[in-house]
Amino acid sequence: SYNDAPRVQTNIAVRAGSKNDPADATGLAHYLEHMLFKGTDVYGSLDFEKEAPMLDKIEALYEEYRSYEMSDTENRDRIWAQIDSISGEAAKFAIANEYDKMVSGLGAKGTNAYTSNEKTVYINDIPSNQIEKWLKLEAERFRYPVFRLFHTELEAVYEEKNISLDNDGRKMFEALLDGLFPTHQYGQQTTIGTVEHLKNPSLTEIRKYFNKYYVPNNMAICLSGDFDYDETIELINKYWGTFERKDDPTFEFIKESPIAEPVYTEVYGPEAERLYIGFRFDGANTEDAKMLTMVDMVLSNSAAGLIDLNLNQAQELIGGGCFPYVLEDYSMHGFYGSPKQGQTLEEVKDLLLAQIEDVKAGNFPDWLVGAIISDLKLNQIKKLESNSGRANEFVDAFTLGISWEDHQNEMAELEKVTKQDIIDFANAKYADNYVVVYKRAGEDKSVIKVTKPAITPVSVNREDQSEFLANLLAEEVKDIEPVFLDFENDIQKSNVGDVELFYKENTENERFKLNYILEMGKDHDVKLKLAVDYLKYLGTDAMSPSQKEEEFYKLGCDLSVNCGSEKTTITLSGLANNFDESVALFEQILAGAVADDEALENLKLSELKGRNDAKLNKQIILWRAMGSYAKYGDNSSFRNILSEEDLNNVTSAELVDLIHNLTSYEHKIMYYGPEPINKVASDLEKLHANKSGLKMIPSKNEFIEQPMDKPMVYVVDYDMKQAEVMMLAKGAKLNMNEYPQIRFHNEYFGGGMSSIVFQEMRESKALAYSVYSTYTIPNDKDDSHYLMSYIGTQSDKLGEALIGMNELLETMPEAETNMANAKEAIEQKIRTERLTKSKVLTEYLKAEKIGVSHDIRKDMYDALPAFDMNTLKDFHNSHISGTNRVVMVLGSKEDLDLEVLKAYGEIVHLTLEDVFGY
């Protein structure tokens, strides 16, 4: 129980995942996870008696379909046409998204599910007054799921497979597991499944899997939040008590043979080159898993590990690190790193392996083991500051087969580990028994994408409701009254010299968080970001860069300095008993940083490599480069960077001068922690160097938004199976008076899984895996609102997907039940959302930036009762329909049908240089 807010994090965990899939039907656990959103015989159906025979027929047809060889296209096409036809008839009795409508009606957030090797987990964050309704709904959901609307969901899973085939990181990880586990399912069965198995699904096998693994003795309801234990246990018994215990599912596996020599694998793809190394160990509940945690932290703890200092701090490679991956039957120790300019992947591998040799030789300080334990305890405190962190602890223990008592005792066991134990373990276990995956740049010749099956759009009957849904949502619950922030009273203020101090007390634990905030970023001084990045690699006259990192780690203190376009934030966090020492150390470094020319040369090289790598990253290409090009053209904050020549000419002296003077500009201080405000203020009076005579912030480089007054299509070529599309239309400058209408429209039209856009584009027509449309609210009063609509789809469906999305943007479908649902969802969220802890301070800053002096959620709450379908229509017609839209398309030009794009405006082919500016 944890009552930070009147909400409860709910995770329902099943101890089964892809390792339990039949070998001839991989991807099945994941299919089942998708189908558990489709309803039962009681909800999700208009008339189950009429629907059921058709669903039985569809199930039988899939069995017949998969009995034919893949090459027998004539028979397979014949059966598929029948499946498509009967699915269309059956869908007339289906009501799509009833589960999503119900949970959003309860005020749930974060509704989701995931499948991995040996667990499937169903997630909601619900208001605490809705526990009984939620338990009733979930018990019904898992009682007898009905696998309706299967062939459109199949298409969503195909789409997910294609996304995974475009994801170099995922391909690398699968190759690593394949090398480490040549016989075990961890390496031989992926969660998403093979293309062949995905194309031959079996509803019969899915039902068998459900009946075997989704049994009460193999499931756990994991709750954390504001609730009464005894009442909740009684309610669980009331709704779940009738579930019948069955045999405990067993899992037999063949033991892997030892890895006798290094195994090398190569993966190709368009993203930047990098590598993985993996060592195999015994699973959870073993000595291996415990020791693995300690070895991992000696090597990489983000501050004072051997990889952190010898490789990252020394800039010997880019972004090196390691992580433990603990599963029930086996574990893995994974290592990763990227090459510097001119460095080979083989050199990166040797550098990482050399750090393991240092562990074997005991080349790490004696104090490190104790500091690691303190760090692990601090991480545990951080994790337990959220309900999701707490609920995930339950999920992990349950799905790994660890008793709660043993799980609680893990830290005490780790505290017994000595430096010698770590050295002995490393010598015994790390040899030439590893697997290396080199991710090289180049075309992946092996990828076969899943092609689009012929699917006739199905009805989604969104206006209809099952009796179960109507009754559940009509049940009265005791309302929870909303609590809005009162910036006057929720935040205390003081001064440190001339600097304003904003304070919020931490009443929960001993952690503090201190921010120095400057309203000055790289758009005020284009060298500032480089200076801030340089600071990480610098020491002082009295302290080497490595010693600096070690001192922070000993204090249990994290330091981060972040420079954005318009703001620089220095964040110091740690334990309150080390507050003075932590601040003193930071102030000493800021004032006394000494230049290191070699570090700067390396930083310049990695900055240039980072720029090249960004041009290989499709997220950055679409969302940042193309997005800012569409909004600003050639002159944008995104492109406001040092030219290569200017970068190479920057001197250490210039950057060190910027660092030394950073806090001599006007700034604010924010403190969240357990010490009283007067103590914090007087401590900072002594410790904070720049308190008076502060310099004004220099003027900022301004960027003008383009008018976007005619339809355009921008196309960038990228080697991928999917096509990703973002459509933008420019609105007016920020208008917070419209905030309630915007939030209401976003919830109804384009937000979550029960939104109109999701229902039409994915549920009914299977035209996109990920799709949404939102009207943005800028973070700054000088910026404009934008309509932003995103489609991630297969290249061969691009034409249909664009037609579908444009129809919705031009004419908003009216659905009273969805509208009522959207209102209820917003109201429940506002009633039960609590902005607490350090969030109070960040919300205050956000409000200040948009010119608002109160909690904006109150405007939404007050306006909501009067909203109706006319509110939505008026907003849609005035802000969405008939706007000039810029369509940005990222995809492989070989696969894109340019003819279909002509309907949306003049087509301009852009190069990466056009959108990045270099």
N, C-alpha and C positions, 0 to 999 in steps of 0.2 A: 504494500500500500504506500502511495506517495501522493500527497495532495497539493502539489504545486498549482494545479488547475483542475476544475471539475471535469476531467477527461480520463479515459482509460485506454492504454495501448493494448490491443488484443492481437495475439498471434496464435493461430491454430496450426500446430506442427504435426506432420505425419512422418514417421520414421521409414520413409521409402522415397527413392528418387530414381535417377537414371540407371544406377547400378542394378536395380531390381527389374529393369525392362527385360522382356524376353529377347534373346540374342537375335531373333529374326523379326523383331518389331521394336527397334530402338526409337526413342522419341516419344514413347507411349505415356510415360509419367507426365511429361510436359503437355501432351495433348489433353490428358485428363484434367490437369490443372486449369486449362482454358475452358473445358466443358463444365467445370463446377461453377461457372458464372451464368449458366444457361437455364437454371431453374429445375423444378421437379415435376411430379405429376400434379402438384397442388398449386404451384405458381409458375409463371412463364408460359401458361397455356390458356387458350380461350375455351377449349373443349378437349380434354385429354382423351376421352373415349374415342373421339373421331381421329385425333392426332396419332394415337398409339399404333394402330395397325400400319399406318404409313411409315412411322419410324422403324417398326419391325421389318418392313419391306426394304427400307433403305439399308438397314443393317445387313440383311441377307444379300442385297446387291453388292455391298462392299466386299463381302466374303467371296462372291463370285468374281468380282472385279480383280481381286488380288490373286485369284487362282490362275489367271492367264499370265503368260510370260510378258515381260515389259515390251518385247518386240512384236507381240500380237496386237498391233494397234487397232486392227479392225474390230476385234471382239471387245477390246477395252473401251474404244470410243462408243461402241453400241451400248455397253453397260453404263458408261458415264452419262450418256444422254438420258437414260432412264433415271439414274440417280438425280440428275439435275432437274428433270421434269417432276419427279415425285417430291423432291425437296421443296420445289416451288409451291406445290399443293399443300404439303405439310406445314410450310411456313405461314399459310393463311390462318392456322390455328395457334401460331406461336406469338408470344408477346416478348419482344426483344428487351433486354436490359432491365428486367424487373428487379433482379438482385441489386444492380447499381442504383436504380431508383429508390429502393427501400433503404439501402445504407446511406445514400446521400440525404434522404428524407429524415433519417435519424441524426444527421449532422456529422456523419463520419468524414474523416480526412484520410488521405494516404491509402485509399483502398487499392490493394494490389495482391499479387501472389508471385512466388518464384519457385522454381524447381532446380535442385542441384544434384550432386552425386547420390546423396542418401537422405535427403529431406525435401519435403514439399511444404511450403509455409504460406498461409493465407492471412492477410494483414488488414487491420482497420484501426483507426484511432477514433474512439467514439465518446460522446458526452456521457458523463457518469450517470445521468438519470435515464439513460437508454439501455442500461445493461440487460434488463429483462427482455426487452424487445429484440436486442441483438442476439441473445442466447437462443431465443425462440426461432429467430430467422436462421441462425447457423445450424441449429439442430435439424431444422427442416431441410436446409441445403444439403447436409451430409446424409440425411436419412435415405433418400432415393433419388439421386440425380438423374435427370433425363437428358440424353445427348442429342438435343435438337439443334437446328441451325448449324449442323456439323460441316456441311461442305463450304459454307462461307468462312467458318472458323479455320478450316483446313487451309484456305487461301491465306489467312493471316499468319499461320504457322509457316507456310511456304515463304512468305514475305520475310519472316523472322530469320529463316534459314539463309535467304539471300543476303540479308543484312550481315549475318555472321560470316558469309563468304567474302564480304567486302571489308571485314574487320581484321586487319593484320595481327593485332594483339590477340584476338581470339584464336586465330589459326596457330599462332606461336604456342599459346598455352595448351591447345589440344595436341600439338606435336610433342611438347614436353611431356605431357602425361602419357602419350602413346609410347615414348621412349622409355619412361620409367616403369610403365606397367604393360609389358608386352602380352600378359595373359589376363590380368585382372580387368574387370569392367571399368575401373577408373580410367584406364588408358584406351580401352577397346570400344567403349560406348559413350558417345557424347550425349549431353542432355537433349539437344535439339534433334538428334538422330541423323541417319544417312538419307541422302536424296531418294534412294530406292525405297527405303522403308516409309518415308514420308508420303511417297506416291502410292503406297499400298496399305493404307491404314485399315485397322480392324476394330470396329466398335465392339465386337464380341470380346477381343483380347483386352480392350480398355475396361469393359465391365468386369472381366475376371480379375484384373489388377485391382480395381476398386474394391471388389468383394474380399480380396485377400488382405490388402494392406490398410484400407480405411476402416479399421476396426478399433473399438475404444481402447483396447489394451496396446494399441500401436500409435495412439494419437495423444497430444497434450494440448490443453487450453492454457495458454500462457498470458497472464494479465498483470499489468502494472499501472497503478494510478490511484485515483480517488474513489475508493469503494470500501464497503464493509465486508470483511472476510466471511463471517458466519452467514449473512444474508445471501451473499453471492454463491457460496457452496450449496446452500439450499436450492437456489435457482438453477444451478448447474444440474443438480440431482433431479429437479422437477422436469427439465427439458431434455436432458441427455441420459437420464437414468434408465430409460428403456432400451438403449443401444446394447446389443448382445455381444458379450465377450466371445471371441473365437480363438482358434489356435494362435499362439504367438508365431508370427512369420519368422522363418529361419532364413539365413543366407549362408551358403557354402561357397568358398572360393578356393582356387588352386594357389598355393604359395608361390610367389615369384622366386625364380632362381637369382642368386647374387649377380650384380653387374660387375663383370670381371675387368672390363676396360672401357674407356670413354666411348660414348655413342654420340655421333654427330648427325644432325638433321638440318636441312635448309628449307626455309619458307620464303616465298617471293610475294611481293606486293608493292603498291605505289608509295606507302608511307616511309618514314625515315628508318634507316638501318639501326638495328639494336639486337640484343641477344638475351637469351635465358640460359641459366645453368641450373640443373636440379639434382639433388641427392635424395635417395629413398630411405625412409626410416619406418620403424614400427608405428602402429596407430595410436589413437587417443588411449588414455588409461595405461600407458606404458612409461617406463623410465626414459625411453627415447624422446617421447613427446615433451616431457618435462625439461630434459637437458637441451633439446632443440631450442626451446624458448630462450634459455640463457646464452647459448652460443650465438643465436641470432642477434640478441641485444648487444653482445660484446662487439659484433661485427657492424651492426647498423642500428642506432637508436635515434637517428635524425640529428645528433649533436656530437657525441664524443666516442662513437664507435670507430673501429679501424677503417671501415669503408668511408665513413663520414669524414674522418680527418685525413687519412693517407691518400684517398682518391678524390673525393668531392671537394674538400677544403683546399687540397693541393692542386685542384683542377687537372688531375691526371686523366680523367675521362669525364663524361657528362652523365649526371643523374644516376649514379650507381647505388645499389641497395640490395637488401635481401628480405625474405619474409618466410615465416613458417606456415605451412598449409596442412593442417591436422585433420585427418578423416578417421573413420572408425577402424578400418582394417589396416591402413598404412598412412604415413605422413610423408611430406616432402619438404625439403629446404630449398627454396627457389632464390636464385640470384639474377640480377638484371643490370644492364648498363648500356650506354650509347657511346659511340666513338666521337672523339674530337675531330675537327677538320684534319684530314690527312692520316687519321689513325685507322687501323684495321680492326675488324671484330675479333680477330685472333688475339690482338694485343690487349683488347678490353678483357677478354676471357682470362688471359694470363695475369693481368693486374688483380682481378677479383679472386682468382685461386690463390694468389700470393698472400692475400689477407688471411685466408684459412691457415696457411703455413705459419703465419705470425701467431695465430691463436694456439696452434700446436706447440710452438716454441715458448709460449707464455709471454709474448711481447705485448703485454697490455698492463696498465697500472693496477696495483693491488686494490686501490680504492674503488675501481670501476664496478666491481661486483656489488658492493653495498649501494652504490649510486643507482645501479640498475634496479635493484629491489625498490628503492625509494621512487624511482621513475614509474615502475609497474604499478605501485600503489597509487601514485598520483593519477595515472591513466585510468585506474579503476574508479577513483573518485569522480573523474570527468565523465566516465561512462554512466555512472549511477546518477548523474545530474539530469538524465532524461528518462522518460518512461520507456522509450524504444530501446535504450541501452539496457535497461533492467529486463525487459521482456526477452530481448535477444540472448541474455545470459541463460534464461530458462530454456530457450529453444536449443542453444548449443549443447547444454548439459544433456537434455533429453535425447536429442537426435544422435549424439555421440555415445550414448549409453553410459554416461557418467552419473553416479548418484549425486544428489544435491549436496550431501555432506562432503563428498570428495571434492566436488567443484568448489565449495566454500573453503576447503582446506588447501587449495592449490598454492596460494601465496605462501602459506607456512612451510609447505614442502620446498618451494623455490628458495626460501630464506636459508635452508640447510645447505644449499649448493656452495661449494668453495671454489676458489680459483683453480686449485689442483684438479678438482672434479671436471671442470670445464676443459682443462688441458688434456686430461686423460681421455675424455669422451671424444674430443676432436681427433686425437691420434688414433683412437680405435675405429672411428666411424667414417672419417673423410679420407678417401684415397683416390684411386683412379676409377671410382665407382659412380661416375656422374654422366648426365646426359646434357648435351649442348644443342640449343636451337639457334641457328644464325638466321636472323630476318634480313634478307638482302633486298635491295631495291631492284625491281624488275617485274615483268609481267608474270602472273601466276597462270601457267599453261594448264594446270590440273583442274581449274574450277569449272564445274558444270552447274549452271544455275538451274533452279527449279522453274520450269516454264509455267505460264499461266494457264490453268484449265478453263474450259468454257463454262462460265457461270452466268445464269440468268438472274438478274436482281430479284431478291425476295422481299415480300412485304414485311414490315416490322411492327405493324399494328400498334403504333406508339400511343394512340389515344385510348386504347383498351386497358383494362386493369383486371387482374385476377382478384377473386374475393379475398384471398390471403393477403395480398398487398393492401387492398382497401382497408381491411380490418386492422392490419398491423399499424398502418400509418395513422388510423383514426384513434387508436388506443391513447387515452390521456396519460401524460406523465406529468409529474410535478415540475413546473418550469424552474429553470435556473436563471436567476436575474443576471444580466450582463454586468461586467465591471469594466469601465473605461478608464484610461489613464488620465490623471490630472497632473499635468506637467508641473504646475505650481507646487503641489504637495508631495508628488511621488519622487521628486528629485531634490536633493539638497545642493546648495551652491555655496562656494566660498572662493577665496582668492589665494594664489601663491604669487606674491608680488603683484604684478599687473596681469597675471594670467588667470583666466577664469577656471575654477575647478568645479566639475559636475560630479556629484557623488550619489551612489546607491549602495545601501548596506547589503552584504551577503550574510543572511541569517542561517544558511544551510550547512556550510562547511568552511574549511580554513583557506580556501583558494582566493587569490586576488587577481584582478586584471586591471592594468594601468595603460591608458592610451594617451599619447601626445598626438593631437590632430592639427595638421596645417592645411588650410584651404589653398594648397599650392601643389601643382603636379607637373607633369612633363610638358603640358601646354603653357605653363608659365616659364619654364626653363627646360629646353629639350635635352639638356645633359643630366637633369636631376635623377632620372630613373637609373642611368648608368652609375651615378655616384652612389645611390642607395644599394644597388647590386654589388658595387665594389666594396662597400663597408663590410660585407660578410667575410671577405678574404683578408681583412686587415687586422693587425694587432696594434699594440702601443709600444713605446720605448721599453716598458717594463714587462710586456706580455706578448708572446708570439700569437699568431692567429689560432693555432691549435690550443694553446694554454687558455686563451679567451673562451673558446667553446667548452673546454673542460671545466673551467670555473663556473660557467652558467649551469652546466650539467650537475656539478656538485651541489649547487644551490637549488636544484630542481626547478630552474627558471627557464622559460622559453622566451626568446626574443625574436620578433619579426618586424621588418620594416617594409612597408608596401607603398609603392609610388604609383598612383593611377594618373589619369589625364589631368584631373583638377584637384587631387587631394593626396596628401602623404600621411600615412598612419603608422606610428611606432607603437607596437604592442609588447608589453612585458607582462608575463603571467607566471604565477607560481604559488608557493605557500607563504602565507602572511608572516610567519615567523622569520622568513628570510627577506622581507620586503626592503628594508633599508640597505642590506648588502647588495641585493639585486639591482636596485635603482642606482646605487653608488657605482657599481661595476659598469652599468650601461652609460652613465654620465661620463665616466672616466674614458670609455672607449670612444664616445662621440667627440669629446673634447681633445683626446690625445691620439686619435688614429694616425698612424704613420704610413706614408706611401710605400707601395711595393710594386715596382715597375713590371716585374715578371708576372705578378698576379694580374695586372691590368692588361698586359699583352694576351694572356690566356683568356681573360674575360672578353676582350674584343673578338677573339677568334670564335669563342662559343656564342657570342651575340650574333655574329655573322652566320654561323652554322644554324643557330636557332631560327634565323630569318628564312634560310633555305628550307629547313624542316617544316616551317609553318606553311610553305607553299605545297607541301605534300599532305597536309592534314585537312581532310574535307570539312570538318567542323569549322575550322578557322576560315577556310576559303569561303564557305557559304554564309555563315552567320556573321563573321566579322568583316572579311575583305569585300565580298559582294554586297553585303548589307550596307556597309558604310559608303560604298561606291554609289549604290542606288540613292542613298539619302543625301550625300554630300558631293558626289562627283570626285574630281581629282584632289580636292583640298579638304581633307578631313583629319580629325584627331587621330584616327587609325594610321594615317599615312604620315603623321607629324613625328618623324624620327630622324635621327642623324643620318646623313648620307654616308655611304661607305668611306668616302674620302674624309669627311668631317670626323667620323668615328675614329678612324686610324690616326687622326691628328690630335685627338684629345689627350691632354697630359694628366699625369697623376696629380700635379699641383692644383690644377683646376678642380678636379673632383674632390680632393681632400679639403680644399677650401669650402666647397659646397657642404661637405659633411660637417666640418667644424662649425659652420654657421647655420646649420639646419634649424635649430630651435631659437636662433636669434631673430627669426621672423615671428609675427603674431601667430599664436596658436592657442589651443584649448587643451585642458587636461581632463580626462575622465577616469574615475576610479570606481570599481566595483569590488568589494571585499569586506572582510569582517571588522577591520579596525574603524574606530569612530572618526567622523569627519575632521574634528579639530586635531586629532593626532596625525591623520594623513596630511593635512595642510601644513602642520608645523614640521613634520618630517621632510616634506617636499621643499619647504622654505630653506632647509639646510642643504638638501641634496640636489635640487634642480638648479642648474647653472644659470640659464637665461630667463630672468624673471621680470626685468624692467628695461625700459628704453628699447622696446622691440621694434624691428623694422616693419614697414608696411609690406604686404604681399605685392609683388610686381604684377603688372597688367598681364592678362592672359591672351594668348593667340585665339582669336574668334573664328569659328567655322560656320559658314552659311548653309542652311539646308536648301536643297534644290527645290524648285517649285513642283516637280512631278506632275506636270500639267498635260502630259499625253501618255497613252499606253505604250510601254516598251517591253521587249523581251531581251534579257541578257543571258547568254549561254557561255558557260566555261566547261571545257573538256576535261574529264577526269576518268581514269581507268576504274570503272566500277560496274556492278551488275544492276544496281538500283538507279533510280533517278531521284534527286532531292530537289524540291521546288519550294521557293518562298515567294509569296506575293505580298507586295507592300502598296498601301495607298496612304497618302499624307492627309492628316486631319489638321485641326486648328492648333494653336499654341495651348500649352497646358491650361486646362480649365477644371479646377477642382469642384466647381459647382455641379459638374456632370459625373463626378465620381460614382454616386449611387447607381445611376443609369448604366454606366459603363460596366460596373461589377455585375449588375443584374444580367445585362446582355451577355457578358462573357460566360457566366455560369450556365445560362440557358442554351446559348447558341454554340459555343465552341470549346468549352472547357474540358470537362472530364468524360468518363465513359458513358454517362447518361445524356450527354449533349447531343443536339441535333446533328452537328457535323459528324461526330463519331458514329452515331446510329446510321446515318445515310451512307457515309463513305466506306465504313468498315463492315458494319453489321448487315446492311441491306445489300450493298453492291460489291463488297470485298474489293474495293478499288485502292486501298492503301492500308499499310500496317500501322503507321503512325500518322496521325492527322489531327490538326486543331486549327482554330482561328480565334484570334484575340485582338481586342482593341487596347493598345498599350497605354499605360499611364507613365509619362516620363518622370525621371527622378529630379528634374530641374525645371524651374518655372519658365526658363527661356526656350525649352525644347517643345517639339510638337508631339501630338498623339499620332499613332500610325495604326492602320488596320494591318495585321500581320497574319497571314494564313500559310500554314506549312503542310506539305504533302510528301511523305516518303513512300515511294511505290516502285514496282518493277518497271523498267524502261518501256516494256511492251504495253503497259497500261496507262502510260502518261496522258495520252489523248483523252481517254475516257475519264481519267481522274480530274483533269483540268475542266472538262465540261461539267462534271459533277460538282466540283467546288464552286465554279462560277455561277451555276444555277442557284446554289444555296446563297451565295453572296448577293445575287441580284434579287431573289425572292425568298424571304425567310419563311420556312414552313411554320404554321401556327399549330401548337399542340398545348391545349390547356393543362393537361396533366403534367407535362414537362415543366410548364411555367410555374404551376403550384409547387412542384417539387423543387425547382430552383429557388423559389422564395423561402421555402421551409429549410432547405440546406443552408442558405446564407444566414437565416435567423438563428438556427441551432449552433452554427459555428461561432457567430458573434456572442451568443449567450454564454458559451462555454470556453471561449478562447481567453487565455490570461497572458498578458505580456508582463513578464516578471524578470527579476535578476538583471543582468546587464542589458537585456533587450530594451528595458525602459529607457536607457541612455541612447541606444542606437535609434529607437523610434523618435525620440525627441529631435535628434539631429536630422533624421529624414524629413520630419514635419517642417522643421525650420527651413530646409532647402527648398521645399515647394511652397513656402509662404503660408503655412498653416500653424496655428498656435494651440490646437486641441487635437484630441484623438479622433482621427477622420472616420473611424468605424462608427462613431455615434451618428454621423450624418447618414450613413447607410442604414443603420438600424431605425432611425426616425422616419426615413423616407419609404422604407420597405412596405408597410401596411397598405399604402395607397397605390402601389405598383400593380399593373395588370398587363394583359396582352397588348393594349394600346401603347403602353410605355415602351415595350419591346419593338413594336412596329414603327413607332415614331422615331426611335433611335436608329433602327436599322435603315429606314428610308432616308433619314437625313445624314447618316454617317457612313453607311456601308454600300447601299445600292448606288449604281451610277457613278462610282468614283473611278478616277483614272488609276489603273493598277500597273505597277511595274512587276513583271514576272521574272524571277531569277531561277535559272535551271542549271544544276550541276549534274553532269552525267557523261557517259562515254558517247562521243559524237557518232561512233559507228552504230550505236543502238538507238539513238534518239531520232524520232520522226520529226524532222524540222517543219514539214508541211503543216502538221497539226498546231505548231506554235505560231504560225503566221496570223491566225485568227486573233491573237492577243496583243498585237502591236508590232512595230518595226523590230526585226531581229538584229541584235548586235552581238557578234562573237567577240568575247573578251579573252585576252591572254591573262595568265597569272600576273605578268608584269603590269598589265593595265589596272588590275584591282589591288595589287599590293604596292605598286609604285616603285618597285625595285626588281 
